Amino acid sequence: MRGLIFDPFAGISGDMVLGALVDVGLPVAWLEGFVASLGLEGVGVVVERVNRRGISCAQVRFELPHEHAHRHLRHVLEIVDATAAPAPVRARAAEAFRRLAAAEAEVHGTSIEKVHFHEVGALDAILDVLCAMAGVAELGVEACFTRPVPLGSGWVDIEHGRYPLPAPATLKLLDGVPARDSGLAGETVTPTGAAILATLTGGRRPPAEFVVRRSGFGAGTRDPEDRPNALRVVLCDVEPTSADLLLLQADVDDMPSEYLPPAQEALLAAGAVDATVASVGMKKGRPGHRIEALVPESALEDVLAALFRSTTTIGARYWRVERPALPRVEETVRWRGEPIRRKRVRLPDGTERSKPEYEDVVRAAAAVGMAAYEARRAFDAEVDAITPGELG
């Protein structure tokens, strides 16, 4: 299983996450193309190499139109939903902003609908979140982990006034995430960085053993003298295990079926490994739907919260399950000039089979002017000529 370990030894912010993803292998051309595809006018991306106390890092910043927008959650979600980003990416981005709104609402004693986003409602924060979620997916990451987050000290001036560090809403966002007193002065964790980290990792610590594939550093804007202000990430292979998997199940009979796909996406964004919906007959002959999600035990609380938030169910059940898994590898190959991710597995008899990602096939088909099903058939016929990577 492809894993990504966040090592925020000096802190974390949205731009640090993007820089680290680029440094660990996310193609700059892909990032530029993704930003261009979002449909946001006047937005550009700049990637540079910078030095932070002797460490060469990637730094990502956005060129943005001038704006004074102070948005509510619904405004941000409308922007996210209107982009051309894949549905799972939009779902994870929306989940990050819902976390931000919930933290702000709890701190200020209001509702998430009334929360007024300031810095985190600006276009650069929206782009940080969208690009981070999309970049992790593009790298083929299946699980994210984090080492303890260093908490800074001091004070910060924000829209509401002068606040102690870490800012109250930022600390709320880190509920369930390992943290430590760092002794570092200043803001080490931004609200956007905390939301991205909490959404992607759910506070999961790295496994005891993993195989390092690549590592990279993303630079923060500041360059203090007492530390390299950078985020390190480690792209790795992790042995999948079923020891902590739970099957979460709920039935609904009072929810329009067209709203079930967004609920599935919300469960996946919250950390579910898989999510399905099936038609069932309920008591008194009513038609209904059964929602099932395969959930790591460490993500159960987040997935349950997403289930109750995105569906009309008032209860759920779960139990431990075993999931034998075939050895697998996810890789990106080029077909007719288009990058397509495919997953290869090895069967017990030693033979292999592979399957390309549906969304990549659809995108590639449009690019080369073919019907999607024809592109899939052509891909299957031509892909054997592509030399595969090692399958452990």
N, C-alpha and C positions, 0 to 999 in steps of 0.2 A: 504494500500500500504506500502510495506517495504521500509523504508528510511534510509539513512546513513548521519549523520551530522558530518562534519569535524570541529573541534574546535582547530585551530592552534594557541593557546594562546602564544606559544613560538616560533612558526615557523613550517615549513614543509619541509620534504625531502623524497626521495624515500624510504629509509630504515625506516624512522619514520612511513610512511604509512603502510608498510608491518607489522611492529611490532604492530601497533594499530589494524590492521585487525586480527592478531593472537590473541591479547589480548581480542578482542571483540567476539571471537568464531570461527575463521577460524582454522580448525584442522591442527596441525603441520604435521601429516602424509599425509594429502591432499597436503599441500604445497610441501613437499618433493617429493611426487609422481608426482606433476605437473612439478616441475623443472626437474625431471628425464625424463619425457615424452617429453621434448622440443627438444631432440636430440642434445644438446650442450655438446660436450665432455669435460671431466675434470671439470665439474661444480657440486658443492655440496652446501647444505644449512645448516646453523647452527642457531638454535634458542635458546636464553638464557634469563633468568630473570635477570634484572639489576635494580638498584635503582637510581632514579634521584631526589635528594633533598627530600627524604622521600616518593617518589611515586614509587611503584613497577611497572615496565614496561616490556614488551616483546621487545627484540632486535633481529633483523634478519640481518644476513650477509651471503655473498656467498663466498664459496671457489672456486677460479678461476684459470685457467691456466695463466701463464705469457704471456702478449701480449703487443705490441706497436702499436696496430691498431688505426689509425685516419681515421674515416670513413666519407663518404658522405651519404646523406639521402638515396640514392638508395641502398647502401650497408646495411644500417640498416634495410630498408624495406625488403630486400632480406632475411635477417636473421629472421625477424619476420614472413614473409610469409612461410618460410621453416619449422617452428616449427609445432608441433602437436596440438597447442592450438586451441580451437574452433574458428570458423570464426568470430563471434561477438567480441571475445577477441582480435584477431589479428587486426580487424578493428579499435577498440578503441586504441590499442597500436600504430598502424600506424598513427592515427589521432593525438595522442600526439606528435609523432616525427615530423609530418608535422608542427604542431604548433611551435615546437622548431626551425625547419629550417626556417619557415617564420619570426620568431622573430629575429633570427640571421641575416637573409638576409636583413631585414629592417634596423637593427642597422649598419651593415657594408656596406650597399649600393650595394648589389650583388643579385644574384638570388638564389632560394632555391636549385637549382641543383648544384651550385658552393659552397654552404656552406660546410665548413670542420668541422665536429663534432670532438670535443676533448674529454673532460670528459664525456659528455652525449652520446658519441658514443661508450663508453667502454661497455664490456659485463655486468658489474654490473648495469649500468644504464638501459640497455636493459632488463635485468632481473627484475629490480625494476618496470619498466612500465608494462611488460607482467604479472608479478605476481600480481601487484595491480589491473589491469583490470580483471584478472581471479578470484582473490580473492573476489572482490566485487560481481561478478556474482555468485560465489559459495555460498556466504552468502544470495543469493536471493534478493539482493537490486534492487529496481526498480527506485529509484530516489535518487540523492545525492545533498547535500546542504552544504554551508560553512558559517561560521562566519568570520568576518574580519581578514585578514592576517596581522600580525605585520611586518612592514618593518624595517630591521636593518639599522645600520649606520656604516660608516667607509670605509675601502678600502679592496679590495681583489686582489691578484695576480693570474692571469689566463694566458692562452696561449698567448693571444693578448697583455698582459701587465698589468698595474695597473689600476683598475677600481673602481669607487665609488659604494658603496652598497646602495640599491640593484643593482646588475649588470644590465646593460641596457637591455640585452635580457630577463632577468628574469622579469624585470618590464613590458616589452612588453607582456610577456606571461600572466600577470595579468590583461590585458585589460578587463574591464567588471566585474572583481572580486573585491568584497569589501575589502578594505585594511585600515590600520591605521598606523600613526606614533607611534612607540612603545617605543622609547627611548632606545632600546636594542642595545648594541654594537655588531658588528660582523654580519656574514651572517646568517640570520634567515630563508631565503627561498632559496632553491637551484633551478636551472633550471628544474631538473627532478621533484621535488616536485611541482613546479608551473605548469608544463605541465600536470601532473596527475590531480591536483586539477581543473585546467581550463577545461580539457577534460571531467572529470566526472560531474562537477557541473555547468559549464557554468556561474558561478557567482551567482547561485540561493541561496538566503538566506533561512534559515530554516523557516518552517511555524510557525504561532503564537502558535499553539497547536499541540502536538504530544504525543504519549505514549512511554515512555522509556522502551526498552526491555533489553538492555545491554549497558555497556560503557567499553572502554578500552584505554590503553595508549601504545604508541610506542616510544621507546627511540631513541634519536639522538646519534651520536657517541661522541660528546663533552659533558662534564659535568661541565658547568660554575657554579660559586658559587652564582650568583644572581638570578637564576631561575631554575625550573625543565625543562630541555631541552627535552620536550616530546610533542607528538601530541596526543590529545584526540579525539576519535570518539564515536558517540552515535548511536547505532542501535535502530531504533524506528519504530512505526507504525504511518502512516500518513493517514488521511482521504482523499481519492482521490476526486478530484473536476474537473469538466469540464469547470469551469468558464474562464480559460485562454487558452483553447485549440483552435488551428487553424488547418485548413486543407490546406496543401501546395500541389500545383499541377503543373506539367509541362509535356509537350508532346515533344517527340523526334522522328525523322524519319531518322536520319543520324548517328546512333550509333549501332554497332554490338550488338546483343542481349546477347552474352556471357559476355559482360562487365556490364550488368545491375545488377546482384547479388552483385558485389563489390560496386556499387553505392548505393544499398539498405543498405549494411553494413555501408557505410560511413555516411548515413543519421542517422542511429540508433546510431552510435558512437558519432555523433554530438549532440544528445539529443532528436531525434524523438522518440515518444512513439511507433509508428508503421510505417511501410513503405511497400507499395505494388506496383506491376507493372502489367499493363493490356494491352493487344493488342487493338489498336484502328485504325480506318480508318481515314486518314488525308486528307487534301485538295489535289485535283488532283488525288485522288485514291491511294495515297501512303500509304503503311502499316507503322504503327508506334507504339510507346508504350507510355502509360500514367503512369507517376510516381506520386504517392500520398504518403504523409507523414502526420501523425497526430503529431502536434508539440506544446509543451507548449510555450506560448507567450514569456517567458523569454529565450527560446532557439532558437527563430526564426532566429536571425542573424547568429548564428553558423550553423544551418541546411541549410539556404540559401547558405552560403559560401561553405558548403560541396556539395550541389546540383550543383552549378556552377563549382566546381573544379572536380567533379567526373562524370559529364555528358556533353553532347554537347549542352544542351539547352542554349538559350541566353535570356530567360525570364521565369517568373513564376508568379503564382497567388495564393492568399490565402484568406481565410475568416474564421470567427469565427464559431465554431460548438459546439453542445452539445453532450456529450457522457455519457448517463446513464450507470452506472457500477454496477455489482453485488458485494456484499461483498465477499472478497476473502482472502485466506491465502496461502502462499507458504511455503512448509515444505520439509524436506528431510527424506525419509524412507529407510530402508534397505531391499532389495529384494535379497534373495539368497546370502547374504553377500556383495552386491554391493549397494552403495548409489545412490538413484534416487530422484531427485527433482520432486515434483508434485504440481500442483496448484489446490486448492479446492475452489469452489464457492457455494453460497447458493442462490437458486431460490426464487422468491416471495412466492411460496407456502410452503417454509420451507425445501424442499428437497435439497439434495446436489449432486453435481457431481464433478469428478476430472479428471485430465489429467496429465500424466507424461511428463517430458521434453524429447523431441525427442532425443537430443544428448546423454542424460544420458541412455536412453533405448538402443541406438546403442552401446554405450561403454559397458554397462552391458551385452548385448547379446554376444559381442565378448569375454568378460571375462568368461562367463559360457558356451561358445560353442554352441550358438543357433542363428538361423536366427532372425533378428531384429523384424520382424512381429510376430514371435512365442513368443519372449520375451515379447512383448507388450501384447499379448493375455494372457500369463501366469501371467504377472504382474497384469492385470485387474482382473483375477480370484482369485489371492492370496492376493491382497492388502487389501481386506475387513477385513482380519484377523488382520491387523495392526491398533492399536488404534490411531485415528486421534487426532490432537491437537484442541484447541478451535478455532472456527470460529466466529469472532465478528459480 
